[in-house]
Structure formats: C-alpha cells, structure tokens
Amino acid sequence: MGGRLTEDHIIPPGQGGTDDIDNLCWCCWWCNTYKGTQTAAPDPHTGNVVPLFNPRQERWEEHFRWSRDGTRYCRITRYE
C-alpha cells in the first residue's frame, strides 16, 4: 500500500458528511483506514478529546512540523 492515496471524507457520510469536493481530501490508505469514521480523538499528551485536523479549514503548519531529520512529520500539541 505504500504511497497510494485514497479519497477521504473529512466528515463521514454517516455523520452528515457529503460527497461534495469541500468535504473530500486525499490521504494515504493506512491513515484513511485507521481514521475510519472518527472526527475527534484523544490527544496522546493530554488525554483530552480534540477534533482531527481538517485540511479544508486549517493550516498544516499550525498543526504539524517536520522531524529534525526531515523524514517524518509530528503533530504539534495545542490543547494543553
């Protein structure tokens, strides 16, 4: 599955999301499968339930950063 992108619903149809382009984004197959119908999840640092990143409404740079070696990205904790 490496490198293959899939279409993802930002708000799942089961939660009122539509197939409109404004509710769709590309993501890797693994992330799409793992996310499933979730729209929020516990923050691993605080345990608080927070909304998942919405690429249509939020800026990537405000939520993520590249690792020091530039090989992966890390979530920036904002909900402390």
CNS distance restraints for C-alpha pairs under 8 A (distance, minus, plus):
assign (resid   1 and name CA) (resid  29 and name CA) 6.79 0.50 0.50
assign (resid   1 and name CA) (resid  30 and name CA) 7.71 0.50 0.50
assign (resid   3 and name CA) (resid  28 and name CA) 6.74 0.50 0.50
assign (resid   4 and name CA) (resid  28 and name CA) 5.97 0.50 0.50
assign (resid   4 and name CA) (resid  29 and name CA) 6.31 0.50 0.50
assign (resid   5 and name CA) (resid  26 and name CA) 5.96 0.50 0.50
assign (resid   5 and name CA) (resid  27 and name CA) 5.25 0.50 0.50
assign (resid   5 and name CA) (resid  28 and name CA) 4.45 0.50 0.50
assign (resid   5 and name CA) (resid  29 and name CA) 5.80 0.50 0.50
assign (resid   6 and name CA) (resid  26 and name CA) 5.57 0.50 0.50
assign (resid   6 and name CA) (resid  27 and name CA) 5.56 0.50 0.50
assign (resid   6 and name CA) (resid  28 and name CA) 5.91 0.50 0.50
assign (resid   6 and name CA) (resid  29 and name CA) 5.60 0.50 0.50
assign (resid   6 and name CA) (resid  32 and name CA) 7.25 0.50 0.50
assign (resid   7 and name CA) (resid  24 and name CA) 6.58 0.50 0.50
assign (resid   7 and name CA) (resid  25 and name CA) 5.84 0.50 0.50
assign (resid   7 and name CA) (resid  26 and name CA) 4.87 0.50 0.50
assign (resid   7 and name CA) (resid  27 and name CA) 6.59 0.50 0.50
assign (resid   8 and name CA) (resid  24 and name CA) 5.54 0.50 0.50
assign (resid   8 and name CA) (resid  25 and name CA) 5.32 0.50 0.50
assign (resid   8 and name CA) (resid  26 and name CA) 5.89 0.50 0.50
assign (resid   8 and name CA) (resid  27 and name CA) 6.55 0.50 0.50
assign (resid   8 and name CA) (resid  32 and name CA) 6.36 0.50 0.50
assign (resid   9 and name CA) (resid  13 and name CA) 7.35 0.50 0.50
assign (resid   9 and name CA) (resid  17 and name CA) 7.08 0.50 0.50
assign (resid   9 and name CA) (resid  18 and name CA) 7.67 0.50 0.50
assign (resid   9 and name CA) (resid  19 and name CA) 7.34 0.50 0.50
assign (resid   9 and name CA) (resid  23 and name CA) 5.71 0.50 0.50
assign (resid   9 and name CA) (resid  24 and name CA) 4.77 0.50 0.50
assign (resid   9 and name CA) (resid  25 and name CA) 6.62 0.50 0.50
assign (resid  10 and name CA) (resid  17 and name CA) 7.44 0.50 0.50
assign (resid  10 and name CA) (resid  23 and name CA) 5.33 0.50 0.50
assign (resid  10 and name CA) (resid  24 and name CA) 5.84 0.50 0.50
assign (resid  10 and name CA) (resid  25 and name CA) 6.90 0.50 0.50
assign (resid  10 and name CA) (resid  39 and name CA) 7.62 0.50 0.50
assign (resid  10 and name CA) (resid  54 and name CA) 6.67 0.50 0.50
assign (resid  11 and name CA) (resid  15 and name CA) 6.48 0.50 0.50
assign (resid  11 and name CA) (resid  16 and name CA) 6.96 0.50 0.50
assign (resid  11 and name CA) (resid  17 and name CA) 4.60 0.50 0.50
assign (resid  11 and name CA) (resid  18 and name CA) 7.57 0.50 0.50
assign (resid  11 and name CA) (resid  23 and name CA) 6.50 0.50 0.50
assign (resid  11 and name CA) (resid  37 and name CA) 7.81 0.50 0.50
assign (resid  11 and name CA) (resid  39 and name CA) 6.72 0.50 0.50
assign (resid  12 and name CA) (resid  16 and name CA) 6.67 0.50 0.50
assign (resid  12 and name CA) (resid  17 and name CA) 4.92 0.50 0.50
assign (resid  12 and name CA) (resid  18 and name CA) 7.48 0.50 0.50
assign (resid  12 and name CA) (resid  37 and name CA) 5.64 0.50 0.50
assign (resid  12 and name CA) (resid  38 and name CA) 7.89 0.50 0.50
assign (resid  13 and name CA) (resid  17 and name CA) 4.18 0.50 0.50
assign (resid  13 and name CA) (resid  18 and name CA) 5.67 0.50 0.50
assign (resid  13 and name CA) (resid  19 and name CA) 7.81 0.50 0.50
assign (resid  14 and name CA) (resid  37 and name CA) 7.66 0.50 0.50
assign (resid  17 and name CA) (resid  23 and name CA) 6.84 0.50 0.50
assign (resid  18 and name CA) (resid  23 and name CA) 6.40 0.50 0.50
assign (resid  19 and name CA) (resid  23 and name CA) 6.46 0.50 0.50
assign (resid  19 and name CA) (resid  24 and name CA) 6.85 0.50 0.50
assign (resid  20 and name CA) (resid  24 and name CA) 6.80 0.50 0.50
assign (resid  21 and name CA) (resid  25 and name CA) 7.88 0.50 0.50
assign (resid  22 and name CA) (resid  56 and name CA) 6.93 0.50 0.50
assign (resid  23 and name CA) (resid  56 and name CA) 7.70 0.50 0.50
assign (resid  25 and name CA) (resid  55 and name CA) 7.41 0.50 0.50
assign (resid  27 and name CA) (resid  31 and name CA) 6.58 0.50 0.50
assign (resid  27 and name CA) (resid  32 and name CA) 6.24 0.50 0.50
assign (resid  28 and name CA) (resid  32 and name CA) 6.20 0.50 0.50
assign (resid  29 and name CA) (resid  33 and name CA) 6.12 0.50 0.50
assign (resid  30 and name CA) (resid  34 and name CA) 6.04 0.50 0.50
assign (resid  31 and name CA) (resid  35 and name CA) 5.92 0.50 0.50
assign (resid  32 and name CA) (resid  36 and name CA) 6.25 0.50 0.50
assign (resid  38 and name CA) (resid  52 and name CA) 7.97 0.50 0.50
assign (resid  39 and name CA) (resid  51 and name CA) 5.92 0.50 0.50
assign (resid  39 and name CA) (resid  52 and name CA) 5.50 0.50 0.50
assign (resid  40 and name CA) (resid  49 and name CA) 6.33 0.50 0.50
assign (resid  40 and name CA) (resid  50 and name CA) 5.29 0.50 0.50
assign (resid  40 and name CA) (resid  51 and name CA) 4.03 0.50 0.50
assign (resid  40 and name CA) (resid  52 and name CA) 4.96 0.50 0.50
assign (resid  41 and name CA) (resid  49 and name CA) 5.10 0.50 0.50
assign (resid  41 and name CA) (resid  50 and name CA) 5.62 0.50 0.50
assign (resid  41 and name CA) (resid  51 and name CA) 6.51 0.50 0.50
assign (resid  41 and name CA) (resid  52 and name CA) 6.73 0.50 0.50
assign (resid  42 and name CA) (resid  46 and name CA) 7.72 0.50 0.50
assign (resid  42 and name CA) (resid  47 and name CA) 5.04 0.50 0.50
assign (resid  42 and name CA) (resid  48 and name CA) 5.21 0.50 0.50
assign (resid  42 and name CA) (resid  49 and name CA) 4.09 0.50 0.50
assign (resid  42 and name CA) (resid  50 and name CA) 6.09 0.50 0.50
assign (resid  43 and name CA) (resid  47 and name CA) 4.92 0.50 0.50
assign (resid  43 and name CA) (resid  48 and name CA) 5.45 0.50 0.50
assign (resid  43 and name CA) (resid  49 and name CA) 6.06 0.50 0.50
assign (resid  43 and name CA) (resid  50 and name CA) 6.42 0.50 0.50
assign (resid  43 and name CA) (resid  77 and name CA) 7.83 0.50 0.50
assign (resid  43 and name CA) (resid  79 and name CA) 7.75 0.50 0.50
assign (resid  45 and name CA) (resid  77 and name CA) 7.49 0.50 0.50
assign (resid  46 and name CA) (resid  79 and name CA) 7.43 0.50 0.50
assign (resid  46 and name CA) (resid  80 and name CA) 6.30 0.50 0.50
assign (resid  48 and name CA) (resid  79 and name CA) 7.49 0.50 0.50
assign (resid  50 and name CA) (resid  79 and name CA) 7.56 0.50 0.50
assign (resid  53 and name CA) (resid  58 and name CA) 7.04 0.50 0.50
assign (resid  53 and name CA) (resid  63 and name CA) 7.61 0.50 0.50
assign (resid  54 and name CA) (resid  58 and name CA) 5.75 0.50 0.50
assign (resid  55 and name CA) (resid  59 and name CA) 6.86 0.50 0.50
assign (resid  55 and name CA) (resid  60 and name CA) 7.10 0.50 0.50
assign (resid  58 and name CA) (resid  62 and name CA) 7.68 0.50 0.50
assign (resid  59 and name CA) (resid  63 and name CA) 7.12 0.50 0.50
assign (resid  60 and name CA) (resid  64 and name CA) 5.94 0.50 0.50
assign (resid  61 and name CA) (resid  65 and name CA) 6.46 0.50 0.50
assign (resid  62 and name CA) (resid  76 and name CA) 7.48 0.50 0.50
assign (resid  63 and name CA) (resid  75 and name CA) 5.75 0.50 0.50
assign (resid  63 and name CA) (resid  76 and name CA) 5.07 0.50 0.50
assign (resid  63 and name CA) (resid  77 and name CA) 7.47 0.50 0.50
assign (resid  63 and name CA) (resid  78 and name CA) 7.77 0.50 0.50
assign (resid  64 and name CA) (resid  73 and name CA) 6.36 0.50 0.50
assign (resid  64 and name CA) (resid  74 and name CA) 5.40 0.50 0.50
assign (resid  64 and name CA) (resid  75 and name CA) 4.42 0.50 0.50
assign (resid  64 and name CA) (resid  76 and name CA) 5.19 0.50 0.50
assign (resid  65 and name CA) (resid  73 and name CA) 5.43 0.50 0.50
assign (resid  65 and name CA) (resid  74 and name CA) 5.36 0.50 0.50
assign (resid  65 and name CA) (resid  75 and name CA) 6.57 0.50 0.50
assign (resid  65 and name CA) (resid  76 and name CA) 6.85 0.50 0.50
assign (resid  66 and name CA) (resid  70 and name CA) 5.47 0.50 0.50
assign (resid  66 and name CA) (resid  71 and name CA) 7.24 0.50 0.50
assign (resid  66 and name CA) (resid  72 and name CA) 5.81 0.50 0.50
assign (resid  66 and name CA) (resid  73 and name CA) 4.21 0.50 0.50
assign (resid  66 and name CA) (resid  74 and name CA) 6.08 0.50 0.50
assign (resid  67 and name CA) (resid  71 and name CA) 6.36 0.50 0.50
assign (resid  67 and name CA) (resid  72 and name CA) 5.51 0.50 0.50
assign (resid  67 and name CA) (resid  73 and name CA) 5.51 0.50 0.50
assign (resid  67 and name CA) (resid  74 and name CA) 6.40 0.50 0.50
